[in-house]
């Protein structure tokens, strides 16, 4: 059995935050603002107007995508995100 934490949906929030809901119903808040320090291409989220807001869950729920160049795994969001109390 796979232990991937699959996403159900994702919403962009102010300050480059992502609110992610997993298929289990759990929700996490993920700070995407520091991504460009690790991967410079994520600077596009800050410099291209409206790009950050285009975030969507990929077809399998294994991550989120912004365009053909920028994506982020669901595992990164799961492990680095902050649990939102329900």
PyMOL commands that set and color helices and strands:
alter all, ss='L'
color gray80, all
select helices_A, chain A and resi 35-38+40-47+52-54+74-80
alter helices_A, ss='H'
color red, helices_A
select strands_A, chain A and resi 7-13+17-22+27-31+56-57+63-65+71-73+82-83
alter strands_A, ss='S'
color yellow, strands_A
deselect
rebuild
show_as cartoon
